[in-house]
């Protein structure tokens, strides 16, 4: 497995799939990140395994609230959680991350292997692929180019993996009574609004042929 991570960290290449272009720009996948990821799986989800991989059943869309790609990437790049996230640092030292990061111009970057566990959504990281989008503020709203790229990326992932759910980060707590929800701490929650209902409606409309399951507990 170390050889796979080394290859990912050293290579930067373009993969094309039906007009989808993905540029690889790996975050630091070190022994420390692997150790913290395995600890997270065990302590938060009571999952014990030898390698930090998941079986994707869900795609979660996000926004970073950073105005540039550089700032967004820097937030995910290091293995350990920086000091500016004291609200969650007591839960695990593992840094937040995502599998993909979509820039304002629509460029899609793959930050880590698609089945490596990323910390991006409470309770569901063990089965979720995370897609972050640069921006999300009033000054830097998500763009049409990002919407198009998210649609293409969801289509690509849904063809590759048995994806059952497509959700926005703001919808994650609706899974609290669902079999996929594994968070052991009932008090560990954060309020989210990303990437917004309109963005999700547009992505869902464009990918409805995949017949994703409806988000549970929609009355919340």
FENGIVEN-V914965 format. One record per backbone hydrogen bond with DSSP energy under -1.0 kcal/mol. CO is the residue of the C=O (numbers start at 1). NH is the residue of the N-H. E is the energy in kcal/mol with one decimal. If there is no record, write none. Layout:
co=CO nh=NH e=E
co=CO nh=NH e=E
This chain:
co=1 nh=5 e=-2.0
co=2 nh=6 e=-2.4
co=3 nh=7 e=-2.2
co=4 nh=8 e=-2.3
co=5 nh=9 e=-2.4
co=6 nh=10 e=-1.3
co=7 nh=11 e=-1.7
co=13 nh=24 e=-1.5
co=15 nh=22 e=-1.8
co=17 nh=20 e=-1.2
co=20 nh=17 e=-2.0
co=22 nh=15 e=-1.8
co=23 nh=110 e=-2.6
co=30 nh=34 e=-2.3
co=31 nh=35 e=-2.6
co=32 nh=36 e=-2.6
co=33 nh=37 e=-2.4
co=34 nh=38 e=-2.4
co=35 nh=39 e=-2.2
co=36 nh=40 e=-2.4
co=37 nh=41 e=-2.3
co=38 nh=42 e=-1.9
co=39 nh=43 e=-3.3
co=40 nh=44 e=-2.7
co=41 nh=45 e=-1.0
co=41 nh=47 e=-2.4
co=44 nh=184 e=-1.4
co=51 nh=53 e=-1.5
co=52 nh=117 e=-2.8
co=57 nh=164 e=-2.6
co=57 nh=165 e=-1.7
co=58 nh=129 e=-2.7
co=59 nh=167 e=-2.7
co=60 nh=131 e=-2.6
co=61 nh=169 e=-2.0
co=66 nh=135 e=-1.4
co=68 nh=72 e=-1.9
co=69 nh=73 e=-3.3
co=70 nh=74 e=-2.2
co=71 nh=75 e=-1.3
co=73 nh=76 e=-1.1
co=73 nh=77 e=-1.7
co=77 nh=28 e=-2.0
co=79 nh=95 e=-2.7
co=82 nh=85 e=-1.3
co=85 nh=88 e=-1.5
co=85 nh=89 e=-1.1
co=88 nh=91 e=-1.5
co=88 nh=92 e=-1.0
co=93 nh=81 e=-2.9
co=99 nh=111 e=-2.6
co=99 nh=112 e=-1.1
co=100 nh=132 e=-2.8
co=101 nh=109 e=-2.4
co=102 nh=134 e=-2.7
co=103 nh=106 e=-2.0
co=107 nh=103 e=-2.6
co=108 nh=23 e=-3.0
co=109 nh=101 e=-2.4
co=110 nh=25 e=-2.5
co=111 nh=27 e=-2.6
co=113 nh=116 e=-1.9
co=115 nh=54 e=-2.9
co=118 nh=120 e=-1.0
co=119 nh=97 e=-2.2
co=121 nh=124 e=-1.4
co=123 nh=182 e=-1.9
co=124 nh=127 e=-2.1
co=127 nh=57 e=-3.1
co=127 nh=58 e=-1.4
co=129 nh=60 e=-2.8
co=130 nh=99 e=-1.2
co=130 nh=100 e=-1.8
co=131 nh=62 e=-2.7
co=132 nh=102 e=-2.9
co=133 nh=64 e=-2.7
co=135 nh=65 e=-3.2
co=140 nh=136 e=-3.1
co=140 nh=137 e=-1.4
co=143 nh=147 e=-2.0
co=144 nh=148 e=-2.4
co=145 nh=149 e=-2.0
co=146 nh=150 e=-2.7
co=147 nh=151 e=-2.2
co=148 nh=152 e=-2.2
co=149 nh=153 e=-2.5
co=150 nh=154 e=-2.6
co=151 nh=155 e=-2.2
co=152 nh=156 e=-2.4
co=153 nh=157 e=-2.6
co=154 nh=158 e=-2.7
co=155 nh=159 e=-1.4
co=156 nh=160 e=-1.1
co=157 nh=161 e=-2.6
co=161 nh=163 e=-2.4
co=164 nh=213 e=-3.1
co=165 nh=59 e=-2.1
co=167 nh=61 e=-2.4
co=168 nh=171 e=-2.3
co=169 nh=172 e=-1.7
co=171 nh=174 e=-1.6
co=172 nh=175 e=-1.7
co=173 nh=176 e=-1.6
co=175 nh=178 e=-2.3
co=178 nh=181 e=-1.7
co=185 nh=188 e=-1.3
co=187 nh=189 e=-1.1
co=194 nh=170 e=-2.2
co=196 nh=200 e=-1.9
co=197 nh=201 e=-2.7
co=198 nh=202 e=-2.1
co=199 nh=203 e=-2.1
co=200 nh=204 e=-2.8
co=201 nh=205 e=-2.4
co=202 nh=206 e=-1.7
co=207 nh=210 e=-1.9
co=208 nh=211 e=-1.8
co=217 nh=220 e=-2.1
